Amino acid sequence: MSFAMKSPAESSSRTEFSVLLAADSFKGSASSEAIEKYLEAGVLRALPHAQIKKVLIADGGEGTVDAFVSGCGGKVKSVQVEDPFGRPIVARLGMLPNGCAVVETAEAAGIRFSSCTDEDARRASTYGVGQLLRAALDLGVHRIYVGLGGSATSDGGCGMAEALGALFLDTSGKQVIRGLEGLTYIAHVDMSHFDRRVYDTEIIALSDVNNPLSGKHGAIYTFGPQKGLLFSRLREYDDRMRHYAHTVSAATKDNHALSTGAGAAGGLGFGLLSFCGAAAMSGIQALLDAVHFDEQLQGVNLVITGEGRMDNQTAYGKAPVGVARRAALQGIPTYAVVGSHTEDISKVHEVGIQQVFASAPAGLSLEECMKRTPEDVSTAAERAVRSFIRKF
């Protein structure tokens, strides 16, 4: 790639250098919008006359509603729902101008609501996610995007389906308790009162993982411990999930336990596929399509992406790599500014991110790093742009 570029000291009536910022949130520290603000400050320190474009991104986790609404010119609607433990909360729903809605699992069933104990992880339910889906249906939308990241739940989407009218009954015909705790008692699924509007609505499950519902790579073994499930009981909990999948498959006449993304959000992916006929899709790819990202790359010289912690898993469907692949198709290089990264990030480089700049100084506590995020991210962005300039 070649382009004409004046030195930062030279003034010009037109911009010679364009940078597109498309960074994911630094989880627990700053949103995508905030990170891009810090990146912009650093870029302009290196090149005061640079043209800056900003695209909020997310891969299905926290920030998905904001990214879609910002990129598509939509609006946010507040809905009263239940949190994972049945407490009333207000969650946000994204409404897009084209008649689509965006539901973010983290809004109603996010891990921030949980103390991450084994008890909380067993009790947590996706009921509030189902309430958000029902609210979207009430608004008459024709498509609903459901972001599956950041959940506190491991209920296989049972709570979501209950909110839409499914009844999960034990051998005596009584409804079972919500959450993973109740899955083992389900003997029958009554779909007679299920909201039929679901079948006339395109539902797209957005995720950055491909895990099946159960087994060593499934929802319980892979994601359960980070939600609080005890390692010593994972086999027992996985057996509950298998039992649940068998019962649901008998009721729906479909078997999605091994489908790509079934294990996302503690099995909510499975619930959406089984009960709602959802299609699974990469969260970042769906977002980039919705905001016409390829068009926004026109005239751009450098893309800067990022995330809080980068490792080789980033290469498998995470937001920064989704961005880099789109940029590479147009011959545009992508650099990443991250909070930190592992020593080996070779796979990230293989899939399109040329250079990675860590912003957090070594040796500091997480709390100290979070306090320093604004300035450290700006400084790293400045380093990234100056490094790029030296190549031309």
Beta strands, then each sheet from edge to edge (+ up, - down):
strand 1: 18-23
strand 2: 51-54
strand 3: 75-82
strand 4: 88-95
strand 5: 100-104
strand 6: 143-147
strand 7: 167-169
strand 8: 188-190
strand 9: 202-207
strand 10: 279-282
strand 11: 302-306
strand 12: 309-310
strand 13: 334-338
strand 14: 340-341
strand 15: 353-358
sheet 1: 2+ 1+ 11+ 13+ 15+
sheet 2: 3+ 4- 5+ 6+ 9+ 10+
sheet 3: 7+ 8-
sheet 4: 12+ 14+
end
